[in-house]
């Protein structure tokens, strides 16, 4: 299974005169958002983007100084028809796609539509989530809604809070480990978006059930990550912290294709692999690394490691070390990821 790929970009690595063009290029190529970007005059522009693809949902967390992001009538004719769900984290923005401008503050959200002119005006330095959703997915979520542009998310219930909380579980980078988990995470996001926009009838009931379950699933994963090095970690201990039953914890994880024990094992093996690959920790005993990662039985650890990586822990370390000191390995170490 392939590991989930994150793309991170910051204008801080570019000269001031090039920051706006490179930010615009990243939006166009990475996020496929065809927009005119107009910064505030006499203000130094800066921005950061962190994004990944979760199933059919393209997720980006964006930080930007004061600027306007606009789909002009000329750009609307390019044929792009994606819908963007935007959730403000800090700052203030104005959506100009509705009949009347809609102001969005922290904890609030709005929908922008690529087929209509207008966009977002950042009134202050702003940090926000932008979720790119296909029109087909939106039509399935809310078939009764015919116009998305400028639609404010329903903030009277728990929908937006649940959506923001679920997105927050991405922050540590370990909530989603591979493409299969990414697809499941994306499906959960769609359910939560349906709740936030206003799904009706059976569609809403299903979205609510799956959406709340998704947030609880993310909470279980966070508890596992926080306590992964504790050899006493169990479904019962996680359940106690979250106020649910151990059986429910097992259910939440098994729904994603892994048992609780399998998930914990994979995460601990990943911890060991990371440390074995670290040249600065080459003097640490493998048994010490294993115990620090939550393993107590060294025979069990060695069997699991070999089964998962196809090599013994010591053989794996030697192989990684040898690769890092070859000319090819040295060159690879200087390469910058996308």
DANOR-V619980 format. One record per pair of residues at least 24 apart in sequence whose ideal C-beta (glycine too) atoms are under 6 Angstrom apart, sorted by the first residue. I is the first residue (numbers start at 1). J is the second residue. D is the distance in whole Angstrom. If there is no record, write none. Layout:
i:I j:J d:D
i:I j:J d:D
This chain:
i:1 j:178 d:4
i:2 j:179 d:5
i:3 j:178 d:6
i:4 j:52 d:6
i:4 j:176 d:5
i:4 j:182 d:5
i:6 j:52 d:5
i:7 j:51 d:5
i:7 j:338 d:6
i:8 j:50 d:5
i:9 j:49 d:5
i:10 j:48 d:4
i:11 j:46 d:5
i:11 j:47 d:5
i:19 j:45 d:5
i:20 j:45 d:5
i:23 j:47 d:5
i:31 j:60 d:5
i:34 j:75 d:5
i:34 j:78 d:6
i:34 j:80 d:6
i:35 j:69 d:5
i:36 j:70 d:5
i:36 j:72 d:6
i:37 j:67 d:6
i:37 j:69 d:6
i:38 j:68 d:4
i:39 j:67 d:5
i:40 j:66 d:4
i:54 j:182 d:5
i:54 j:185 d:5
i:54 j:186 d:4
i:55 j:183 d:4
i:55 j:186 d:2
i:55 j:187 d:6
i:56 j:134 d:6
i:56 j:137 d:6
i:56 j:186 d:6
i:57 j:131 d:6
i:57 j:133 d:6
i:57 j:186 d:4
i:57 j:189 d:5
i:58 j:132 d:4
i:59 j:131 d:6
i:60 j:130 d:5
i:61 j:129 d:6
i:62 j:128 d:6
i:62 j:130 d:6
i:63 j:127 d:5
i:64 j:122 d:6
i:64 j:126 d:6
i:65 j:125 d:5
i:66 j:122 d:5
i:67 j:122 d:5
i:68 j:121 d:5
i:69 j:119 d:5
i:69 j:120 d:5
i:70 j:119 d:4
i:71 j:117 d:5
i:71 j:119 d:5
i:73 j:117 d:5
i:76 j:117 d:5
i:80 j:114 d:4
i:81 j:114 d:5
i:81 j:115 d:5
i:81 j:135 d:5
i:82 j:114 d:5
i:82 j:132 d:5
i:83 j:113 d:5
i:83 j:133 d:5
i:83 j:135 d:6
i:83 j:138 d:5
i:83 j:148 d:5
i:84 j:112 d:4
i:84 j:130 d:5
i:84 j:132 d:6
i:85 j:111 d:6
i:85 j:131 d:4
i:85 j:193 d:6
i:86 j:110 d:5
i:86 j:128 d:6
i:86 j:130 d:5
i:87 j:129 d:4
i:87 j:164 d:6
i:88 j:128 d:5
i:89 j:127 d:4
i:89 j:128 d:6
i:90 j:127 d:4
i:91 j:124 d:4
i:91 j:125 d:6
i:91 j:126 d:3
i:92 j:123 d:4
i:92 j:124 d:5
i:93 j:120 d:5
i:93 j:122 d:5
i:93 j:126 d:6
i:94 j:121 d:4
i:95 j:120 d:6
i:95 j:150 d:5
i:97 j:149 d:4
i:97 j:150 d:4
i:98 j:150 d:2
i:102 j:150 d:6
i:102 j:152 d:6
i:108 j:155 d:6
i:109 j:153 d:4
i:109 j:160 d:6
i:110 j:152 d:5
i:111 j:148 d:5
i:111 j:151 d:4
i:113 j:148 d:5
i:113 j:149 d:4
i:116 j:149 d:4
i:129 j:167 d:5
i:137 j:190 d:6
i:141 j:194 d:4
i:141 j:199 d:6
i:142 j:197 d:5
i:142 j:199 d:5
i:144 j:200 d:6
i:153 j:196 d:4
i:154 j:196 d:6
i:154 j:198 d:6
i:159 j:195 d:4
i:159 j:196 d:4
i:160 j:196 d:5
i:162 j:192 d:6
i:162 j:211 d:6
i:162 j:215 d:5
i:163 j:192 d:4
i:163 j:196 d:5
i:165 j:215 d:6
i:166 j:192 d:6
i:166 j:214 d:6
i:166 j:215 d:5
i:166 j:218 d:5
i:169 j:218 d:4
i:174 j:225 d:5
i:175 j:221 d:5
i:184 j:256 d:5
i:188 j:214 d:3
i:217 j:252 d:5
i:220 j:249 d:6
i:220 j:252 d:5
i:228 j:267 d:5
i:228 j:294 d:6
i:229 j:294 d:5
i:231 j:294 d:5
i:231 j:296 d:5
i:235 j:260 d:5
i:268 j:293 d:5
i:268 j:294 d:5
i:269 j:308 d:5
i:276 j:316 d:6
i:276 j:317 d:5
i:277 j:320 d:5
i:286 j:313 d:5
